[in-house]
C-alpha cells in the first residue's frame, strides 16, 4: 500500500514494521541516515522535551556515561547505576516519587 513519508513527503510502499510511516530514503551520506533514523531521533527528543521525568533521567544518564568514559566509573558500576536509574524513573513516572526527590536520588 503506498503511503506518504511523514518526514520527507515522498511516496513509498509501506511494510508492516514499527516505523512503517517513514521511508528508507537516505537523507545524509556521512554518516548515512534515512528518514526512519531521523524520525526515531526526533521522536525521542520530543519525548524528552515533553516529559520532565525523562528529561531528568537523560541528564543524569549523560553525566554518568561521561564518568564511565573518563574511567572514573567502572563498567559494572555504570550498569548497576543504570538498573537503579530505570527503577527510579519508573517510580517517578508512576507518581510514587516527587520530582525533587527523584532528581536528588538519580544523581547519586
VMD Tcl script that builds the backbone (N, CA, C; Angstrom):
set m [mol new atoms 324]
animate dup $m
set s [atomselect $m all]
$s set {name element resname resid chain x y z} {
  {N N UNK 1 A 0.840 -1.177 0.000}
  {CA C UNK 1 A 0.000 0.000 0.000}
  {C C UNK 1 A 0.892 1.250 0.000}
  {N N UNK 2 A 0.705 2.151 -0.945}
  {CA C UNK 2 A 1.524 3.364 -0.981}
  {C C UNK 2 A 1.126 4.340 0.135}
  {N N UNK 3 A 2.156 4.902 0.768}
  {CA C UNK 3 A 1.954 5.841 1.878}
  {C C UNK 3 A 2.926 6.997 1.701}
  {N N UNK 4 A 2.525 8.168 2.158}
  {CA C UNK 4 A 3.389 9.332 2.100}
  {C C UNK 4 A 4.262 9.370 3.351}
  {N N UNK 5 A 5.573 9.527 3.190}
  {CA C UNK 5 A 6.507 9.572 4.307}
  {C C UNK 5 A 6.202 10.803 5.161}
  {N N UNK 6 A 6.132 10.609 6.466}
  {CA C UNK 6 A 5.826 11.710 7.375}
  {C C UNK 6 A 7.017 12.636 7.565}
  {N N UNK 7 A 8.183 12.233 7.101}
  {CA C UNK 7 A 9.371 13.068 7.244}
  {C C UNK 7 A 9.644 13.873 5.973}
  {N N UNK 8 A 9.794 13.204 4.839}
  {CA C UNK 8 A 10.186 13.899 3.599}
  {C C UNK 8 A 9.022 14.167 2.648}
  {N N UNK 9 A 7.890 13.490 2.841}
  {CA C UNK 9 A 6.735 13.722 1.988}
  {C C UNK 9 A 6.712 12.908 0.703}
  {N N UNK 10 A 7.705 12.061 0.478}
  {CA C UNK 10 A 7.715 11.222 -0.727}
  {C C UNK 10 A 6.863 9.980 -0.493}
  {N N UNK 11 A 6.385 9.420 -1.589}
  {CA C UNK 11 A 5.557 8.220 -1.515}
  {C C UNK 11 A 6.431 6.978 -1.535}
  {N N UNK 12 A 6.019 5.938 -0.787}
  {CA C UNK 12 A 6.738 4.674 -0.764}
  {C C UNK 12 A 5.754 3.556 -0.443}
  {N N UNK 13 A 6.179 2.336 -0.668}
  {CA C UNK 13 A 5.345 1.170 -0.368}
  {C C UNK 13 A 5.533 0.818 1.112}
  {N N UNK 14 A 4.451 0.873 1.881}
  {CA C UNK 14 A 4.523 0.628 3.316}
  {C C UNK 14 A 4.580 -0.860 3.602}
  {N N UNK 15 A 5.484 -1.216 4.508}
  {CA C UNK 15 A 5.555 -2.571 5.025}
  {C C UNK 15 A 5.201 -2.499 6.494}
  {N N UNK 16 A 4.721 -3.578 7.050}
  {CA C UNK 16 A 4.255 -3.575 8.433}
  {C C UNK 16 A 5.431 -3.748 9.387}
  {N N UNK 17 A 6.044 -2.620 9.737}
  {CA C UNK 17 A 7.133 -2.598 10.705}
  {C C UNK 17 A 6.836 -1.529 11.741}
  {N N UNK 18 A 7.704 -1.398 12.702}
  {CA C UNK 18 A 7.497 -0.427 13.770}
  {C C UNK 18 A 7.425 0.993 13.230}
  {N N UNK 19 A 8.322 1.353 12.333}
  {CA C UNK 19 A 8.360 2.707 11.794}
  {C C UNK 19 A 7.895 2.707 10.345}
  {N N UNK 20 A 6.735 2.168 10.122}
  {CA C UNK 20 A 6.257 1.999 8.760}
  {C C UNK 20 A 5.789 3.299 8.120}
  {N N UNK 21 A 5.702 4.376 8.853}
  {CA C UNK 21 A 5.248 5.637 8.285}
  {C C UNK 21 A 6.403 6.487 7.766}
  {N N UNK 22 A 7.617 5.922 7.796}
  {CA C UNK 22 A 8.792 6.635 7.327}
  {C C UNK 22 A 9.538 5.777 6.308}
  {N N UNK 23 A 10.029 6.421 5.247}
  {CA C UNK 23 A 10.713 5.677 4.187}
  {C C UNK 23 A 12.175 5.423 4.556}
  {N N UNK 24 A 12.858 4.659 3.704}
  {CA C UNK 24 A 14.258 4.322 3.923}
  {C C UNK 24 A 15.190 5.167 3.057}
  {N N UNK 25 A 14.685 6.232 2.482}
  {CA C UNK 25 A 15.490 7.101 1.627}
  {C C UNK 25 A 16.591 7.766 2.446}
  {N N UNK 26 A 17.809 7.793 1.916}
  {CA C UNK 26 A 18.926 8.406 2.620}
  {C C UNK 26 A 18.808 9.928 2.580}
  {N N UNK 27 A 18.949 10.542 3.738}
  {CA C UNK 27 A 18.909 11.998 3.856}
  {C C UNK 27 A 20.319 12.559 3.797}
  {N N UNK 28 A 21.230 11.936 4.549}
  {CA C UNK 28 A 22.628 12.369 4.530}
  {C C UNK 28 A 23.518 11.155 4.271}
  {N N UNK 29 A 24.689 11.430 3.726}
  {CA C UNK 29 A 25.571 10.317 3.383}
  {C C UNK 29 A 26.688 10.105 4.404}
  {N N UNK 30 A 27.016 11.110 5.196}
  {CA C UNK 30 A 28.115 10.947 6.140}
  {C C UNK 30 A 27.711 11.470 7.505}
  {N N UNK 31 A 27.312 10.693 8.451}
  {CA C UNK 31 A 27.051 9.254 8.379}
  {C C UNK 31 A 25.733 8.994 7.660}
  {N N UNK 32 A 25.569 7.802 7.092}
  {CA C UNK 32 A 24.328 7.518 6.360}
  {C C UNK 32 A 23.120 7.499 7.298}
  {N N UNK 33 A 22.155 8.363 7.006}
  {CA C UNK 33 A 20.926 8.455 7.809}
  {C C UNK 33 A 19.731 8.423 6.872}
  {N N UNK 34 A 18.717 7.677 7.269}
  {CA C UNK 34 A 17.491 7.601 6.482}
  {C C UNK 34 A 16.389 8.390 7.191}
  {N N UNK 35 A 15.249 8.507 6.549}
  {CA C UNK 35 A 14.105 9.174 7.170}
  {C C UNK 35 A 13.712 8.466 8.467}
  {N N UNK 36 A 13.807 7.146 8.485}
  {CA C UNK 36 A 13.463 6.385 9.687}
  {C C UNK 36 A 14.403 6.732 10.836}
  {N N UNK 37 A 15.698 6.828 10.566}
  {CA C UNK 37 A 16.671 7.190 11.592}
  {C C UNK 37 A 16.361 8.579 12.147}
  {N N UNK 38 A 16.105 9.490 11.245}
  {CA C UNK 38 A 15.807 10.861 11.628}
  {C C UNK 38 A 14.527 10.922 12.463}
  {N N UNK 39 A 13.527 10.156 12.092}
  {CA C UNK 39 A 12.252 10.153 12.809}
  {C C UNK 39 A 12.420 9.581 14.211}
  {N N UNK 40 A 13.212 8.523 14.358}
  {CA C UNK 40 A 13.435 7.942 15.687}
  {C C UNK 40 A 14.092 8.965 16.606}
  {N N UNK 41 A 15.092 9.666 16.124}
  {CA C UNK 41 A 15.791 10.674 16.936}
  {C C UNK 41 A 14.859 11.822 17.284}
  {N N UNK 42 A 14.076 12.271 16.315}
  {CA C UNK 42 A 13.133 13.364 16.547}
  {C C UNK 42 A 12.079 12.964 17.588}
  {N N UNK 43 A 11.535 11.754 17.481}
  {CA C UNK 43 A 10.521 11.292 18.433}
  {C C UNK 43 A 11.090 11.200 19.848}
  {N N UNK 44 A 12.322 10.722 19.983}
  {CA C UNK 44 A 12.941 10.627 21.299}
  {C C UNK 44 A 13.179 12.017 21.881}
  {N N UNK 45 A 13.639 12.951 21.066}
  {CA C UNK 45 A 13.870 14.322 21.526}
  {C C UNK 45 A 12.575 14.965 21.988}
  {N N UNK 46 A 11.494 14.767 21.247}
  {CA C UNK 46 A 10.188 15.303 21.643}
  {C C UNK 46 A 9.705 14.676 22.950}
  {N N UNK 47 A 9.950 13.388 23.111}
  {CA C UNK 47 A 9.560 12.688 24.333}
  {C C UNK 47 A 10.283 13.290 25.537}
  {N N UNK 48 A 11.562 13.592 25.373}
  {CA C UNK 48 A 12.345 14.169 26.463}
  {C C UNK 48 A 11.868 15.582 26.774}
  {N N UNK 49 A 11.569 16.375 25.757}
  {CA C UNK 49 A 11.101 17.747 25.975}
  {C C UNK 49 A 9.778 17.788 26.718}
  {N N UNK 50 A 8.884 16.861 26.414}
  {CA C UNK 50 A 7.529 16.897 26.951}
  {C C UNK 50 A 7.360 16.183 28.278}
  {N N UNK 51 A 8.354 15.423 28.717}
  {CA C UNK 51 A 8.224 14.641 29.945}
  {C C UNK 51 A 9.373 14.983 30.887}
  {N N UNK 52 A 9.097 15.656 32.023}
  {CA C UNK 52 A 10.187 16.035 32.931}
  {C C UNK 52 A 10.919 14.835 33.536}
  {N N UNK 53 A 10.233 13.712 33.710}
  {CA C UNK 53 A 10.876 12.512 34.249}
  {C C UNK 53 A 11.969 12.042 33.296}
  {N N UNK 54 A 11.664 11.987 32.007}
  {CA C UNK 54 A 12.645 11.558 31.015}
  {C C UNK 54 A 13.761 12.585 30.864}
  {N N UNK 55 A 13.451 13.864 31.004}
  {CA C UNK 55 A 14.467 14.910 30.887}
  {C C UNK 55 A 15.508 14.771 32.008}
  {N N UNK 56 A 15.044 14.559 33.243}
  {CA C UNK 56 A 15.945 14.372 34.380}
  {C C UNK 56 A 16.771 13.103 34.186}
  {N N UNK 57 A 16.114 12.031 33.751}
  {CA C UNK 57 A 16.825 10.773 33.518}
  {C C UNK 57 A 17.911 10.934 32.462}
  {N N UNK 58 A 17.603 11.610 31.371}
  {CA C UNK 58 A 18.554 11.785 30.276}
  {C C UNK 58 A 19.773 12.584 30.728}
  {N N UNK 59 A 19.561 13.648 31.509}
  {CA C UNK 59 A 20.691 14.436 32.015}
  {C C UNK 59 A 21.577 13.598 32.922}
  {N N UNK 60 A 20.957 12.859 33.831}
  {CA C UNK 60 A 21.729 12.015 34.750}
  {C C UNK 60 A 22.472 10.922 33.988}
  {N N UNK 61 A 21.826 10.347 32.980}
  {CA C UNK 61 A 22.478 9.307 32.178}
  {C C UNK 61 A 23.714 9.869 31.489}
  {N N UNK 62 A 23.612 11.052 30.919}
  {CA C UNK 62 A 24.751 11.663 30.234}
  {C C UNK 62 A 25.889 11.940 31.210}
  {N N UNK 63 A 25.568 12.377 32.425}
  {CA C UNK 63 A 26.598 12.635 33.431}
  {C C UNK 63 A 27.317 11.340 33.817}
  {N N UNK 64 A 26.561 10.294 34.069}
  {CA C UNK 64 A 27.161 9.033 34.473}
  {C C UNK 64 A 27.918 8.374 33.313}
  {N N UNK 65 A 27.434 8.526 32.112}
  {CA C UNK 65 A 28.138 7.981 30.953}
  {C C UNK 65 A 29.479 8.685 30.759}
  {N N UNK 66 A 29.506 9.998 30.992}
  {CA C UNK 66 A 30.761 10.744 30.893}
  {C C UNK 66 A 31.757 10.242 31.943}
  {N N UNK 67 A 31.272 9.965 33.140}
  {CA C UNK 67 A 32.149 9.414 34.185}
  {C C UNK 67 A 32.708 8.061 33.747}
  {N N UNK 68 A 31.862 7.249 33.150}
  {CA C UNK 68 A 32.298 5.939 32.671}
  {C C UNK 68 A 33.351 6.085 31.575}
  {N N UNK 69 A 33.140 6.982 30.650}
  {CA C UNK 69 A 34.077 7.169 29.544}
  {C C UNK 69 A 35.429 7.723 30.021}
  {N N UNK 70 A 35.411 8.520 31.098}
  {CA C UNK 70 A 36.654 9.082 31.638}
  {C C UNK 70 A 37.318 8.151 32.642}
  {N N UNK 71 A 36.785 6.931 32.748}
  {CA C UNK 71 A 37.334 5.891 33.630}
  {C C UNK 71 A 37.220 6.258 35.109}
  {N N UNK 72 A 36.266 7.124 35.464}
  {CA C UNK 72 A 36.010 7.444 36.863}
  {C C UNK 72 A 34.973 6.497 37.451}
  {N N UNK 73 A 34.394 5.668 36.598}
  {CA C UNK 73 A 33.369 4.709 36.989}
  {C C UNK 73 A 33.596 3.445 36.171}
  {N N UNK 74 A 33.515 2.295 36.833}
  {CA C UNK 74 A 33.740 1.037 36.115}
  {C C UNK 74 A 32.487 0.636 35.335}
  {N N UNK 75 A 32.654 -0.326 34.462}
  {CA C UNK 75 A 31.535 -0.800 33.651}
  {C C UNK 75 A 30.448 -1.415 34.525}
  {N N UNK 76 A 30.847 -2.177 35.536}
  {CA C UNK 76 A 29.866 -2.797 36.431}
  {C C UNK 76 A 29.134 -1.749 37.266}
  {N N UNK 77 A 29.846 -0.699 37.713}
  {CA C UNK 77 A 29.197 0.377 38.464}
  {C C UNK 77 A 28.196 1.120 37.589}
  {N N UNK 78 A 28.585 1.351 36.330}
  {CA C UNK 78 A 27.681 2.044 35.405}
  {C C UNK 78 A 26.438 1.203 35.128}
  {N N UNK 79 A 26.618 -0.104 34.946}
  {CA C UNK 79 A 25.479 -0.996 34.704}
  {C C UNK 79 A 24.568 -1.051 35.924}
  {N N UNK 80 A 25.161 -1.084 37.109}
  {CA C UNK 80 A 24.375 -1.100 38.349}
  {C C UNK 80 A 23.590 0.199 38.500}
  {N N UNK 81 A 24.240 1.335 38.210}
  {CA C UNK 81 A 23.542 2.614 38.272}
  {C C UNK 81 A 22.416 2.650 37.249}
  {N N UNK 82 A 22.642 2.103 36.066}
  {CA C UNK 82 A 21.618 2.097 35.013}
  {C C UNK 82 A 20.357 1.371 35.453}
  {N N UNK 83 A 20.517 0.232 36.083}
  {CA C UNK 83 A 19.346 -0.509 36.586}
  {C C UNK 83 A 18.628 0.282 37.669}
  {N N UNK 84 A 19.408 0.879 38.572}
  {CA C UNK 84 A 18.847 1.699 39.648}
  {C C UNK 84 A 18.080 2.893 39.076}
  {N N UNK 85 A 18.664 3.551 38.062}
  {CA C UNK 85 A 18.037 4.726 37.455}
  {C C UNK 85 A 16.734 4.366 36.747}
  {N N UNK 86 A 16.691 3.213 36.110}
  {CA C UNK 86 A 15.460 2.780 35.435}
  {C C UNK 86 A 14.351 2.531 36.451}
  {N N UNK 87 A 14.713 1.940 37.587}
  {CA C UNK 87 A 13.720 1.721 38.642}
  {C C UNK 87 A 13.205 3.050 39.187}
  {N N UNK 88 A 14.112 3.999 39.418}
  {CA C UNK 88 A 13.701 5.324 39.892}
  {C C UNK 88 A 12.811 6.024 38.874}
  {N N UNK 89 A 13.193 5.920 37.604}
  {CA C UNK 89 A 12.395 6.557 36.545}
  {C C UNK 89 A 10.983 6.001 36.509}
  {N N UNK 90 A 10.856 4.699 36.681}
  {CA C UNK 90 A 9.536 4.070 36.677}
  {C C UNK 90 A 8.711 4.525 37.878}
  {N N UNK 91 A 9.346 4.605 39.049}
  {CA C UNK 91 A 8.634 5.077 40.240}
  {C C UNK 91 A 8.177 6.518 40.075}
  {N N UNK 92 A 9.030 7.350 39.496}
  {CA C UNK 92 A 8.671 8.751 39.281}
  {C C UNK 92 A 7.547 8.870 38.256}
  {N N UNK 93 A 7.583 8.059 37.219}
  {CA C UNK 93 A 6.531 8.091 36.197}
  {C C UNK 93 A 5.199 7.621 36.771}
  {N N UNK 94 A 5.247 6.672 37.718}
  {CA C UNK 94 A 4.024 6.167 38.348}
  {C C UNK 94 A 3.509 7.097 39.430}
  {N N UNK 95 A 4.290 8.116 39.818}
  {CA C UNK 95 A 3.856 9.066 40.841}
  {C C UNK 95 A 4.235 8.663 42.252}
  {N N UNK 96 A 5.074 7.643 42.397}
  {CA C UNK 96 A 5.494 7.199 43.722}
  {C C UNK 96 A 6.572 8.105 44.314}
  {N N UNK 97 A 7.313 8.831 43.462}
  {CA C UNK 97 A 8.356 9.752 43.900}
  {C C UNK 97 A 8.020 11.163 43.438}
  {N N UNK 98 A 8.325 12.152 44.288}
  {CA C UNK 98 A 8.172 13.546 43.878}
  {C C UNK 98 A 9.358 13.922 42.992}
  {N N UNK 99 A 9.195 14.940 42.178}
  {CA C UNK 99 A 10.240 15.317 41.222}
  {C C UNK 99 A 11.536 15.717 41.917}
  {N N UNK 100 A 11.451 16.482 42.981}
  {CA C UNK 100 A 12.659 16.898 43.689}
  {C C UNK 100 A 13.419 15.720 44.261}
  {N N UNK 101 A 12.705 14.792 44.869}
  {CA C UNK 101 A 13.318 13.595 45.431}
  {C C UNK 101 A 13.915 12.721 44.328}
  {N N UNK 102 A 13.192 12.586 43.242}
  {CA C UNK 102 A 13.667 11.809 42.091}
  {C C UNK 102 A 14.953 12.398 41.540}
  {N N UNK 103 A 14.971 13.715 41.392}
  {CA C UNK 103 A 16.154 14.382 40.852}
  {C C UNK 103 A 17.345 14.213 41.799}
  {N N UNK 104 A 17.120 14.277 43.094}
  {CA C UNK 104 A 18.200 14.120 44.063}
  {C C UNK 104 A 18.754 12.696 44.053}
  {N N UNK 105 A 17.846 11.707 44.019}
  {CA C UNK 105 A 18.265 10.311 44.085}
  {C C UNK 105 A 18.970 9.825 42.822}
  {N N UNK 106 A 18.544 10.306 41.673}
  {CA C UNK 106 A 19.104 9.801 40.414}
  {C C UNK 106 A 20.518 10.321 40.174}
  {N N UNK 107 A 20.869 11.432 40.776}
  {CA C UNK 107 A 22.206 11.998 40.571}
  {C C UNK 107 A 23.266 11.373 41.458}
  {N N UNK 108 A 22.868 10.582 42.408}
  {CA C UNK 108 A 23.830 9.968 43.333}
  {C C UNK 108 A 24.625 8.901 42.631}
}
mol reanalyze $m
mol bondsrecalc $m
mol representation Tube
mol addrep $m
